């Protein structure tokens, strides 16, 4: 049996942890995009969030460039303090 045929037991758990960390980051970014798009009165904040989940490397960067065109954020109670 060649050494490359079976990975050591510790490597699999590292892959699982890295995958879970990546999933948490992608979901967090999509939640931020959804809330920001909703606050800016975007027509489709759900589509922006789903796009950020489906294409996590491109959509968040595109959103950063076009979010100013969506409108200015509504004032919230936090802004009035």
C-alpha positions in Angstrom: 0.0 0.0 0.0 1.4 3.4 -1.0 1.4 6.2 1.6 -0.8 8.4 -0.6 -3.7 5.9 -0.7 -5.0 6.6 2.8 -4.7 9.9 4.6 -3.8 10.0 8.2 -6.8 10.4 10.6 -5.9 13.9 11.7 -6.0 15.4 8.2 -9.7 14.6 7.7 -10.7 16.5 10.8 -8.7 19.5 9.6 -10.6 19.5 6.3 -13.9 19.3 8.2 -12.9 22.3 10.4 -11.8 24.4 7.5 -14.9 23.6 5.6 -17.1 24.5 8.6 -15.2 27.8 9.1 -15.6 28.6 5.4 -19.3 27.9 5.6 -19.7 30.1 8.7 -17.9 33.0 7.0 -20.0 32.7 3.8 -23.2 32.6 5.7 -22.1 35.6 7.8 -21.2 37.6 4.7 -24.5 36.8 3.1 -26.5 37.9 6.2 -24.6 41.2 6.2 -25.3 41.7 2.5 -29.0 40.9 3.0 -29.3 43.3 5.9 -27.4 46.1 4.1 -29.4 45.6 0.9 -32.7 45.7 2.8 -31.6 48.8 4.7 -30.8 50.5 1.4 -34.2 49.6 0.0 -32.9 47.3 -2.7 -35.5 45.6 -4.8 -34.0 42.1 -4.2 -32.1 41.7 -1.0 -32.8 38.0 -0.9 -31.2 37.5 -4.3 -28.1 39.3 -3.2 -27.8 37.1 -0.2 -28.4 33.9 -2.2 -25.9 35.1 -4.8 -23.4 35.6 -2.0 -23.9 32.0 -0.9 -23.9 30.5 -4.4 -20.9 32.4 -5.7 -19.0 33.5 -2.5 -15.9 34.9 -4.2 -17.5 37.2 -6.8 -20.9 38.4 -5.5 -19.7 40.1 -2.3 -17.0 42.0 -4.3 -19.6 43.1 -6.9 -22.0 44.1 -4.1 -19.4 46.4 -2.6 -19.1 48.2 -5.9 -22.8 48.6 -6.6 -24.3 49.0 -3.2 -24.0 52.8 -3.3 -26.2 52.8 -6.4 -28.9 50.9 -4.5 -29.6 54.0 -2.4 -28.6 55.6 0.9 -29.2 53.7 4.1 -32.3 54.5 6.1 -31.7 56.1 9.4 -32.2 53.7 12.3 -32.4 54.2 16.0 -28.7 53.5 16.4 -27.9 56.4 14.1 -29.9 58.9 16.2 -27.8 58.3 19.4 
